[in-house]
Every structure is written in C-alpha cells, then in structure tokens.
Amino acid sequence: MLLSRKTAARSAAIAAPVAAALLLAFTPLSAKADVPDNATDCVDAGYVWVHVEHDDVVTGGCATEFEYAIDAMESAGIDFVEEGGWVSSVDNREAIDPEWWSIWTYAGPDDDEGLLWDFAQLGATSLPLFGGDVLAWVLQDDWTQGEESTHPPLTDPFTPETPTETPSPTPTATATPSATATPSATPTMTPTATASVSPTASSTPTTKPTRPNRPGLPSSGN
C-alpha cells in the first residue's frame, strides 16, 4: 500500500507539468495576433498607434505596451536606433545631418476636417503615452531651419490609402491591308509628222539704204 502511495505521488508530479504544457498548447496564439492593423481599430481598443513618415513612405503599427514613446516603438514593431536619448533612425531610415526625426502626438480633429498635432517637447525615453494616443514620427529636412521647416504628419493615419489601379491597355485593332489596284495600261501616243516650213526668199529692197551720218560731217548724198 505504501508503494502505491509513492507511485501515485510520483504520477501526480509528472502529470502536473504535462497538463500545464497541454493547456498552453491549446490556448489561443499570442495576443499579438489579435492586435489591430489599422489606426482606428487600434485606438478604439485602447492601444497606441505609431505612425511613421519619411521620404515617400508611410507606415505604422499598433502598440499594446506604451508607457513611454520608446516602449510603444518596440511594441509596435517599428525598427529604430536610439543613442543617448536621441533617435537617429526609424523604420531603418537613418537621419543624415541636417535631417532629424521629430515626434508628434495626435491632438484631435480641427475645423478644416484635418488633424491637429502637438510637437513633443520630450524625447522618446521620457514622453508618456496613454491608451488611444497616436504617436507620430516624421523625418524633417533640416534642423538648422528651426520651426519654419518643421511640419507635422502630412498623412492622416485614420484614412487608409486606397491603392491606385493601373488601367489595363485597350487593345488596338489591326488594320487589314486592302488589295492594291492594278494600274491600267497607258496608251502610247504615236507622234505625227511635223510639217517642214521652207524658207522663202527675202525680197530685195529697191531703195538704196541711207548711210548714217558721221558725227560732225554733213551727208554727201552718196
């Protein structure tokens, strides 16, 4: 009987981790699979959307962990390089001096049906975020120009871009060559004989021609 109790205890000790492993295997996939893939659903779920603009690229991701901006970047899966509190690269796009990465937070819609953005006065490691926020990273051209060249996001993260359809080429009808008319024979003109005109004898003048006067001399009449 004592042997049976030891065997039972050992079986229970083995069964516990096995049961835990089976339970883990049948649980849903990680919460990452359920994370929204667009800004609207992300903020509606109480998360933070990370919006990125550089060159002609617009991208983003949903962050489920977002105590600070740097945490949201990691959670959203946005690649970045942070050096001494400064972010020098976002989305594998390095800011080459005088370029620089600016940080913005969504402040709501404005009266012109656009969006209002607040320029962040804190760095990525100290900027706090809250559920429903939108964190935006925008690559700026020249830090030496100050506020004049600094602009907020140019793309609305809540409006997904509609892909432009490329029109398919319209088939061009191929012209069928028409039969070439055979030219008719051109009649050959037979030249007619040309009458020869025989010269007639010139009449001999009956009057003796008058010789012109020489300058300064009278006519002699001969």
PLY file of the C-alpha trace (Angstrom):
ply
format ascii 1.0
element vertex 222
property float x
property float y
property float z
element edge 221
property int vertex1
property int vertex2
end_header
0.00 0.00 0.00
2.86 2.34 0.80
4.35 1.67 -2.62
1.07 2.60 -4.23
1.03 5.99 -2.48
4.55 6.79 -3.67
3.65 5.74 -7.16
0.55 7.92 -7.09
2.51 10.91 -5.82
5.13 10.46 -8.49
2.46 10.15 -11.17
0.82 13.34 -9.95
4.13 15.18 -10.01
4.69 14.13 -13.60
1.12 14.81 -14.69
1.06 18.41 -13.44
3.64 19.87 -15.84
2.28 17.75 -18.66
-1.20 19.14 -18.09
0.19 22.67 -17.97
2.00 22.12 -21.26
-1.15 20.79 -22.89
-3.15 23.74 -21.60
-0.59 26.13 -23.02
-0.63 24.33 -26.35
-4.40 24.70 -26.69
-4.57 28.33 -25.63
-5.03 30.93 -28.40
-1.98 32.30 -30.12
-0.22 35.26 -28.59
-2.15 38.45 -28.15
-0.02 39.91 -30.96
-2.16 38.01 -33.45
-5.23 39.92 -32.25
-3.61 43.36 -32.38
-5.43 45.67 -34.82
-3.57 46.50 -38.01
-5.04 49.98 -38.53
-5.09 53.19 -36.51
-8.86 53.38 -35.99
-9.25 49.91 -34.52
-6.03 50.29 -32.56
-7.03 53.41 -30.65
-10.60 52.16 -30.25
-9.17 49.11 -28.49
-7.32 51.37 -26.05
-3.88 50.90 -27.59
-1.44 53.38 -29.13
-0.91 53.70 -32.85
2.63 54.52 -34.00
2.65 56.49 -37.27
5.83 56.96 -39.35
6.50 59.21 -42.35
9.74 59.56 -44.29
10.50 60.26 -47.93
7.54 58.72 -49.80
6.95 56.05 -47.15
4.01 55.97 -44.75
3.83 53.09 -42.29
2.77 52.30 -38.75
1.88 49.72 -36.16
-0.26 49.18 -33.07
1.44 49.18 -29.67
-0.11 47.26 -26.79
2.62 48.42 -24.40
3.20 52.15 -24.32
4.33 53.61 -21.00
6.72 55.82 -22.93
7.24 56.52 -26.61
10.23 54.21 -26.75
8.10 51.38 -25.35
5.43 51.98 -27.98
8.03 51.79 -30.73
9.22 48.41 -29.53
5.70 47.07 -29.02
4.55 48.22 -32.47
7.49 46.51 -34.14
8.97 49.70 -35.57
12.74 49.42 -36.01
14.68 52.31 -34.50
18.13 53.30 -33.26
18.38 55.32 -30.06
21.67 56.88 -28.99
21.96 58.88 -25.80
18.28 59.75 -25.76
18.24 60.73 -29.42
16.55 58.58 -32.05
18.73 58.66 -35.16
16.93 56.04 -37.24
13.29 54.99 -37.58
11.94 52.27 -39.85
15.50 51.60 -41.00
15.75 55.19 -42.28
18.71 56.98 -40.78
18.52 60.75 -40.43
21.55 62.13 -42.24
22.63 65.53 -40.91
20.98 68.03 -41.16
17.93 65.71 -41.25
16.31 64.80 -37.95
13.39 62.79 -36.58
10.58 64.77 -34.96
7.96 63.38 -32.54
4.28 64.34 -32.56
1.15 63.28 -30.71
-2.37 63.42 -32.08
-4.45 66.22 -30.57
-7.77 65.68 -32.36
-9.54 66.94 -35.50
-9.52 70.61 -36.45
-12.20 72.80 -38.00
-10.89 72.24 -41.53
-11.52 68.49 -41.37
-7.82 67.89 -40.85
-5.88 66.76 -37.81
-4.19 68.67 -35.03
-0.78 67.54 -33.85
1.27 68.56 -30.83
5.01 68.77 -31.23
6.62 66.72 -28.47
8.88 68.63 -26.12
10.24 65.43 -24.59
12.37 62.66 -26.02
11.31 59.13 -26.81
12.53 57.77 -23.48
10.59 60.30 -21.39
7.44 61.08 -23.42
4.50 59.36 -21.65
1.65 57.88 -23.67
-1.88 56.74 -22.85
-4.39 54.41 -24.42
-5.97 55.94 -27.50
-2.95 58.10 -28.34
-1.30 58.34 -31.75
2.46 58.73 -31.73
3.92 60.07 -34.97
7.49 60.12 -36.20
8.21 62.49 -39.10
11.57 62.89 -40.81
12.47 66.58 -41.14
14.81 68.02 -43.76
16.97 70.48 -41.86
17.26 71.06 -38.12
19.11 74.35 -38.72
15.97 75.96 -40.20
14.02 75.80 -36.95
10.23 75.89 -36.89
9.95 77.26 -40.42
10.84 73.93 -41.99
9.29 71.69 -39.32
5.96 70.17 -40.30
3.55 67.70 -38.67
2.46 64.46 -40.34
1.18 65.04 -43.86
-0.89 61.86 -43.99
-4.00 61.06 -41.95
-3.28 57.77 -40.15
-7.01 57.12 -39.77
-7.60 57.14 -43.52
-6.07 54.09 -45.16
-4.56 54.73 -48.54
-6.52 53.32 -51.44
-4.27 51.59 -53.93
-4.35 53.16 -57.35
-5.48 50.75 -60.02
-3.35 50.69 -63.12
-5.62 50.87 -66.18
-5.26 47.93 -68.48
-4.25 48.85 -72.02
-7.06 48.92 -74.58
-6.37 46.50 -77.43
-5.73 48.30 -80.70
-7.47 47.00 -83.81
-5.06 45.89 -86.51
-5.87 47.34 -89.92
-6.28 44.76 -92.70
-4.40 45.85 -95.82
-6.69 46.37 -98.82
-5.97 44.97 -102.28
-3.84 47.24 -104.44
-5.48 48.23 -107.71
-3.60 47.09 -110.82
-2.81 50.12 -112.97
-4.31 50.01 -116.44
-2.07 50.24 -119.50
-1.28 53.76 -120.56
-1.93 54.30 -124.26
1.17 55.19 -126.24
0.86 58.34 -128.27
2.15 57.99 -131.85
3.84 61.22 -132.89
2.52 62.79 -136.07
4.78 64.10 -138.74
5.66 67.73 -138.38
5.32 69.80 -141.50
8.57 71.44 -142.53
8.39 75.06 -143.38
10.58 76.03 -146.32
12.12 79.43 -146.03
11.04 81.92 -148.70
13.38 84.22 -150.47
13.76 87.63 -149.00
12.70 90.48 -151.19
15.48 92.77 -152.37
14.97 96.36 -151.35
14.58 98.73 -154.25
15.66 101.74 -152.35
19.32 102.17 -151.56
19.81 102.38 -147.84
20.98 105.64 -146.46
24.26 105.55 -144.61
24.06 107.16 -141.22
25.75 110.49 -140.75
29.10 110.55 -139.13
29.32 112.93 -136.26
30.32 116.45 -137.28
30.10 115.81 -141.07
27.20 116.66 -143.40
25.71 114.00 -145.54
27.13 113.94 -149.07
24.16 112.17 -150.53
26.38 109.36 -151.93
0 1
1 2
2 3
3 4
4 5
5 6
6 7
7 8
8 9
9 10
10 11
11 12
12 13
13 14
14 15
15 16
16 17
17 18
18 19
19 20
20 21
21 22
22 23
23 24
24 25
25 26
26 27
27 28
28 29
29 30
30 31
31 32
32 33
33 34
34 35
35 36
36 37
37 38
38 39
39 40
40 41
41 42
42 43
43 44
44 45
45 46
46 47
47 48
48 49
49 50
50 51
51 52
52 53
53 54
54 55
55 56
56 57
57 58
58 59
59 60
60 61
61 62
62 63
63 64
64 65
65 66
66 67
67 68
68 69
69 70
70 71
71 72
72 73
73 74
74 75
75 76
76 77
77 78
78 79
79 80
80 81
81 82
82 83
83 84
84 85
85 86
86 87
87 88
88 89
89 90
90 91
91 92
92 93
93 94
94 95
95 96
96 97
97 98
98 99
99 100
100 101
101 102
102 103
103 104
104 105
105 106
106 107
107 108
108 109
109 110
110 111
111 112
112 113
113 114
114 115
115 116
116 117
117 118
118 119
119 120
120 121
121 122
122 123
123 124
124 125
125 126
126 127
127 128
128 129
129 130
130 131
131 132
132 133
133 134
134 135
135 136
136 137
137 138
138 139
139 140
140 141
141 142
142 143
143 144
144 145
145 146
146 147
147 148
148 149
149 150
150 151
151 152
152 153
153 154
154 155
155 156
156 157
157 158
158 159
159 160
160 161
161 162
162 163
163 164
164 165
165 166
166 167
167 168
168 169
169 170
170 171
171 172
172 173
173 174
174 175
175 176
176 177
177 178
178 179
179 180
180 181
181 182
182 183
183 184
184 185
185 186
186 187
187 188
188 189
189 190
190 191
191 192
192 193
193 194
194 195
195 196
196 197
197 198
198 199
199 200
200 201
201 202
202 203
203 204
204 205
205 206
206 207
207 208
208 209
209 210
210 211
211 212
212 213
213 214
214 215
215 216
216 217
217 218
218 219
219 220
220 221
